Amino acid sequence: MTEQTVVLESTLTCPECGHIETETMPTDSCQWFYECKSCKKVLKPKDGDCCVYCSYGTVPCPPIQKGDDCCG
């Protein structure tokens, strides 16, 4: 069995103003809040998503990439 490569960078897009920012995701915790660097809106996960990266990012969080529960 091969080890799956986990991508640690995700590009978040603010649903309020459309600002795009690439961030490094934490590997040891979930990020439930993210403040947009442009409009300062605090983003929270959408219903059914575990974190802001799964809701607004181009790449889901590391646990989801590995097939685990988020922060489980």
C-alpha positions, -999 to +999 in steps of 0.1 A: +000+000+000+014+034-009+012+065+013-011+092-001+005+126-006-014+152+013-015+187-001-011+214+026-019+245+006-054+255-003-067+286-020-096+301-002-122+323-020-143+347+001-180+343-008-186+379+003-161+399-017-144+372-040-109+378-025-086+349-031-058+339-007-036+308-006-030+295+029-012+266+045-036+243+063-030+231+098-023+193+101-030+191+138-063+209+141-094+220+122-099+256+112-135+265+119-130+303+113-111+323+088-111+361+085-109+374+049-079+396+045-098+419+023-133+425+037-127+411+072-157+388+070-153+358+093-159+327+073-174+296+090-179+261+074-210+255+054-235+230+068-221+195+063-185+206+060-160+202+087-138+233+082-134+265+061-110+247+037-136+221+029-162+248+023-142+276+005-108+261-005-095+245-036-082+215-016-100+199+013-083+196+047-056+170+054-078+145+073-104+145+045-077+140+019-065+109+038-101+096+039-105+102+076-132+121+095-122+157+099-105+162+133-118+128+143 
